[in-house]
Amino acid sequence: MKKEILTAELVNESGIEGNGRKLFYKLSHKIKRGQVPFHNDDIVKSLEEDKEFLLKKEYLRFPTVIGGENTFSMSDGARFSMKEPEFYLKELAELNGFKWGGIK
């Protein structure tokens, strides 16, 4: 069976290089699984849990992370250990059963 192809399009960028830079991509297909530190995550379930915490005003929880690296700002963080966005997007494609087709 041929796998569907997942592509991404950069739709927004905020922050500056190396200082809280955030890239926002629109994916060609919906995904359900994410890669968070130490395990794979069910994105829908995680977002529902985030919503419950917010409604209860319990803010001592990290919001849902779909993919990437955790870095800390102390001593300039570990930003040099971060890979290019395409690496993480390809990982998400494979985790969700798609073939990676690249960034448009």
C-alpha positions as CSV (number, residue, x, y, z in Angstrom):
1,M,0.0,0.0,0.0
2,K,1.3,3.4,-1.0
3,K,1.7,5.9,1.8
4,E,0.2,9.4,1.6
5,I,2.7,12.2,1.4
6,L,2.8,14.8,4.2
7,T,4.2,18.3,3.3
8,A,4.5,21.5,5.3
9,E,4.3,25.2,4.5
10,L,5.8,27.9,6.7
11,V,2.9,30.2,7.6
12,N,4.4,32.4,10.4
13,E,7.7,33.2,12.1
14,S,8.2,35.1,15.3
15,G,11.2,36.0,17.5
16,I,14.7,36.3,16.3
17,E,17.3,33.7,15.4
18,G,18.6,32.0,18.5
19,N,16.4,34.0,20.9
20,G,12.9,32.5,21.2
21,R,12.4,32.0,17.5
22,K,9.2,30.1,16.7
23,L,8.3,28.7,13.3
24,F,4.7,27.8,12.5
25,Y,3.9,25.3,9.8
26,K,0.6,24.2,8.1
27,L,0.6,20.5,7.3
28,S,-1.1,19.0,4.3
29,H,-2.8,16.3,6.5
30,K,-3.9,16.1,10.1
31,I,-1.6,14.3,12.4
32,K,-2.5,12.6,15.7
33,R,0.9,11.7,17.2
34,G,3.7,13.9,18.3
35,Q,7.2,13.4,19.5
36,V,7.9,14.9,23.0
37,P,10.9,14.3,25.2
38,F,11.3,10.6,26.1
39,H,8.1,9.3,24.4
40,N,5.5,9.7,21.7
41,D,2.3,11.6,22.5
42,D,-1.3,11.4,21.5
43,I,-1.8,15.1,20.5
44,V,-5.6,15.1,20.7
45,K,-5.5,13.6,24.2
46,S,-2.8,16.0,25.3
47,L,-4.7,19.0,24.0
48,E,-7.8,17.9,25.9
49,E,-5.8,17.6,29.1
50,D,-4.4,21.1,28.5
51,K,-7.9,22.4,28.1
52,E,-9.0,20.8,31.4
53,F,-6.1,22.4,33.2
54,L,-6.8,25.8,31.7
55,L,-10.5,25.6,32.6
56,K,-9.5,24.7,36.2
57,K,-6.9,27.5,36.1
58,E,-4.2,25.0,37.0
59,Y,-1.2,26.4,35.1
60,L,1.5,24.2,36.5
61,R,1.6,22.1,33.4
62,F,3.6,22.3,30.2
63,P,1.4,22.8,27.2
64,T,1.3,20.3,24.4
65,V,4.5,19.9,22.4
66,I,4.3,18.3,19.0
67,G,8.0,18.0,18.2
68,G,11.4,19.6,18.6
69,E,14.0,19.9,21.3
70,N,13.7,21.3,24.8
71,T,16.3,24.0,25.5
72,F,16.8,26.3,28.4
73,S,17.8,30.0,28.3
74,M,20.4,29.6,31.0
75,S,23.9,30.2,29.4
76,D,22.3,30.6,26.0
77,G,20.5,27.3,26.2
78,A,21.4,24.4,24.0
79,R,20.2,25.9,20.7
80,F,23.2,24.5,18.9
81,S,21.9,21.0,19.6
82,M,18.7,21.8,17.8
83,K,18.3,20.4,14.3
84,E,16.7,22.0,11.3
85,P,12.9,22.1,11.2
86,E,12.7,19.6,8.4
87,F,14.3,16.9,10.6
88,Y,11.4,17.2,13.1
89,L,8.7,17.5,10.4
90,K,10.0,14.3,8.7
91,E,10.0,12.6,12.1
92,L,6.3,13.6,12.6
93,A,5.4,12.3,9.1
94,E,6.9,8.9,9.8
95,L,5.4,8.7,13.3
96,N,1.9,9.4,11.8
97,G,2.3,6.8,8.9
98,F,3.1,9.3,6.1
99,K,5.9,9.6,3.6
100,W,7.7,13.0,4.0
101,G,7.4,15.2,1.0
102,G,9.3,18.3,2.2
103,I,8.6,21.9,3.0
104,K,6.8,23.9,0.2
